[in-house]
């Protein structure tokens, strides 16, 4: 089963060690490597599979990204609409994003990489963006994936559960 870990789940050694070996393939999206660069305590483990993000102008490192198509763009816009509750600036009005908007943009890139790669479970502690206000239900229905917090994942799949 493919599980993508959001940046806020790191470090994840305890989570990975708590589940039955071989049951899951854990991954992060290349955005996470960029976000944790230089942070020793949060640096992503090298034994976790990497999903390349869909390239975004002025955001991605093009040697760590793949080109998207019109479906990728639609998916990212829809994800941004859901996680921001419709408040994210429209394309063409994103030259000066706030720190919060930059965070939402990267969240959407991570989630969309997970979806594009066929991930089955997305683990995040960002309840505001991915769980609350009906967001989890909307994202799961629209993108055919499951969203869980770290605690939920450990409760359901942890060997000590």
C-alpha positions in Angstrom: 0.0 0.0 0.0 1.4 3.4 -1.0 1.5 6.0 1.8 2.7 9.5 1.3 3.9 11.5 4.3 3.3 15.2 4.5 6.3 17.3 5.6 4.7 17.9 9.0 4.8 14.1 9.7 8.6 14.1 9.8 10.6 12.7 11.4 8.7 9.5 10.8 11.1 6.7 12.0 8.7 5.9 14.8 5.7 5.7 12.5 7.4 3.5 10.0 8.8 1.2 12.7 5.3 0.8 14.3 3.7 -0.9 11.3 4.1 -4.4 10.0 7.2 -4.5 7.8 6.5 -4.7 4.1 2.9 -3.7 4.4 3.5 -0.2 3.2 5.6 1.7 0.7 6.3 5.1 2.3 7.0 8.1 0.2 7.5 11.9 0.4 7.2 14.4 -2.5 10.3 16.2 -3.5 8.8 19.5 -2.1 9.4 18.0 1.4 13.2 17.6 0.7 13.3 21.3 -0.2 11.3 22.2 2.9 13.5 20.2 5.3 16.8 21.1 3.7 19.3 22.0 6.4 17.0 20.9 9.3 18.8 17.9 10.7 16.0 16.9 13.0 13.4 17.0 10.2 15.5 15.9 7.3 13.6 13.2 5.3 15.0 9.7 5.6 16.9 8.5 2.6 15.1 5.1 2.8 11.8 6.6 1.9 10.7 6.6 -1.7 10.7 10.0 -3.5 7.8 11.2 -5.7 8.8 14.0 -8.0 6.6 17.0 -7.7 4.8 18.5 -10.8 6.9 21.4 -11.9 5.8 24.9 -10.8 7.4 28.0 -12.1 9.5 29.9 -9.5 8.9 27.1 -7.0 10.3 23.8 -8.3 13.8 22.6 -8.9 13.5 21.3 -12.4 15.8 18.4 -11.9 13.5 17.3 -9.0 10.2 17.7 -10.9 8.2 16.4 -13.8 6.2 18.3 -16.4 2.5 18.4 -15.8 -0.4 18.5 -18.3 -3.8 20.3 -18.2 -5.1 17.6 -15.9 -2.3 18.3 -13.4 -3.1 22.0 -13.5 -6.8 21.4 -12.9 -6.0 19.0 -10.1 -3.8 21.6 -8.3 -6.3 24.4 -8.8 -9.1 22.2 -7.4 -6.9 21.1 -4.4 -6.0 24.8 -3.7 -9.7 25.7 -3.8 -10.6 23.0 -1.2 -7.7 23.4 1.2 -8.0 27.2 1.2 -11.8 27.1 1.4 -11.9 29.1 -1.8 -9.7 32.0 -0.6 -6.5 31.2 -2.6 -5.6 33.9 -5.2 -6.5 32.9 -8.8 -3.9 32.2 -11.4 -2.4 35.4 -12.6 -2.7 37.0 -9.1 0.0 35.0 -7.3 3.0 37.2 -7.7 3.2 38.1 -4.0 1.8 35.2 -2.0 1.8 35.5 1.8 3.7 32.9 3.8 0.4 31.2 4.6 -0.5 31.1 0.9 3.0 29.8 0.0 2.5 27.0 2.6 -0.9 26.2 1.0 0.6 26.1 -2.4 3.3 23.7 -1.3 0.6 21.6 0.5 -1.3 21.4 -2.8 1.9 20.4 -4.7 2.6 17.6 -2.2 -1.0 16.3 -2.2 -1.2 16.4 -6.0 2.1 14.5 -6.3 0.6 11.9 -4.0 -2.5 11.6 -6.1 -0.6 11.6 -9.4 1.6 8.8 -8.1 -1.5 6.7 -7.2 -1.0 7.0 -3.4 -3.6 5.3 -1.4 -3.1 7.0 2.0 -1.9 10.6 2.6 -0.7 11.1 6.2 -0.8 14.7 7.4 -1.2 16.6 10.7 -2.5 19.7 8.8 -6.1 19.3 10.0 -7.1 22.9 9.0 -6.1 22.3 5.4 -6.9 18.6 4.9 -9.5 17.5 7.5 -11.7 20.1 9.0 -14.7 21.8 7.5 -15.5 18.9 5.2 -12.1 19.1 3.5 -11.2 15.5 4.1 -14.5 14.2 2.7 -14.2 16.5 -0.4 -10.5 15.6 -1.1 -11.1 11.9 -0.6 -14.1 11.8 -2.8 -12.7 13.9 -5.6 -9.2 12.5 -5.7 -9.9 8.8 -4.7 -7.5 8.6 -1.8 -7.6 8.4 2.0 -6.4 11.1 4.3 -5.3 10.3 7.9 -3.5 12.1 10.7 -0.5 10.5 12.3 -2.6 9.4 15.3 -5.3 7.9 13.1 -2.7 6.0 11.0 -1.0 4.6 14.0 -4.4 3.7 15.6 -5.5 1.8 12.5 -2.2 0.3 11.3 0.2 0.4 14.2 1.2 -3.1 15.5 0.4 -2.1 19.0 -3.1 -0.9 18.1 
